[in-house]
Amino acid sequence: MNIVEMVLSEEIIEYNFTTVVEMDNVWSMAYFLERFDLFDRVTFDDGTYIEIDGLIGCHSGGNGDFYSHKIKFEIL
C-alpha cells in the first residue's frame, strides 16, 4: 500500500522524519514529495501546503528544530 492509499484509508495521519541536514518547512515538503515520488500528483502547492490529487492536503511543519520534520495530512 502506498502513502496516498494509507492516508485515504486513515491508516496514517502524519509522517515524521529526521534529517542530518537542517531543513526549513519548504525544503522538508520537497523532501517528502521526492521520498514518495509524488511530484506528478500535486494539484496545488504553496511551498508548505500541498494537495495531492485534489484529495489530500499536506501541511509541512517541524518538531521543534530544523532536523525533525512533520507532514500532517487531511482528507479534503
URTA-V62018 format. One record per backbone hydrogen bond with DSSP energy under -0.5 kcal/mol. CO is the residue of the C=O (numbers start at 0). NH is the residue of the N-H. If there is no record, write none. Layout:
[[CO | NH] [CO | NH]]
This chain:
[[1 | 5] [2 | 6] [3 | 7] [4 | 8] [5 | 10] [5 | 11] [6 | 9] [12 | 72] [14 | 70] [16 | 68] [23 | 27] [24 | 28] [25 | 29] [26 | 30] [27 | 31] [28 | 32] [29 | 33] [30 | 34] [31 | 35] [32 | 37] [33 | 36] [37 | 40] [37 | 41] [38 | 41] [40 | 52] [43 | 50] [45 | 47] [47 | 59] [48 | 45] [49 | 57] [50 | 42] [50 | 43] [50 | 52] [51 | 54] [51 | 55] [54 | 75] [55 | 51] [56 | 73] [57 | 49] [58 | 71] [60 | 69] [64 | 62] [65 | 22] [66 | 18] [67 | 62] [68 | 16] [69 | 60] [69 | 71] [70 | 14] [71 | 58] [73 | 56] [73 | 75]]
